[in-house]
Amino acid sequence: MRRERNRVCPVELAGTLTSRARRWLQDPQKILSPFVQEGMTVLDIGCGPGFFTIPLARMVGRSGTVVAADLQDGMLERLRDRIRGTELESRVVLAKCTGDKLPVTERIDFGLAFWMVHEVPDKESFFRQLKAVLKEDAQVLLVEPKLFHVSRKEFIATTALAERAGFQVRPGPRLPLSWSAVLTNVT
């Protein structure tokens, strides 16, 4: 039986995406603090239940915004429930992706695509759309899972597609169980 490698993580597994073990392996503050400043507009693509969204909302402060985009209503509902009634609720804009379209109208200072690009059927279109919403010199942290998902060869092919879309690609931070690259929107 062949395993489906590009399947979107089901809502039923959302709890594993916010576990303590994940927080220990992938500390959002440590990973994102070099890229995010107060007042920024940040895009969390494939936000799921908000593992990175919530720390990002704290990092951008009262004057910043986080656009949390996901394909699945269930993931957005879980995130909505987690921030409801908190000060973060006013900083997070929930955005439902439809098909292969990024639902973003804001100009973005920083984007995060963490363990999700391998799930995108048309990566070329994805990178073109992403580039179109970014401010000049904005960066995107692209992170993909190594084990059983994305080979080194596949990750190199993905970053080549980003370069073809007009991004400057450089190595990203060393993260456990992951490949990473920093994409810069150059004109």
Secondary structure, 3 states (H helix, E strand, C coil): CCCCCCCCCCHHHHHHHHCHHHHHHCCHHHHHCCCCCCCCEEEEECCCCCCCHHHHHHHHCCCCEEEEEECCHHHHHHHHHHHCCCHHHHCEEEEECECCECCCCCCEEEEEEECCHHHCCCHHHHHHHHHHHEEEEEEEEEEEECCCCCCHHHHHHHHHHHHHCCEEEEECCCCCCEEEEEEEECC
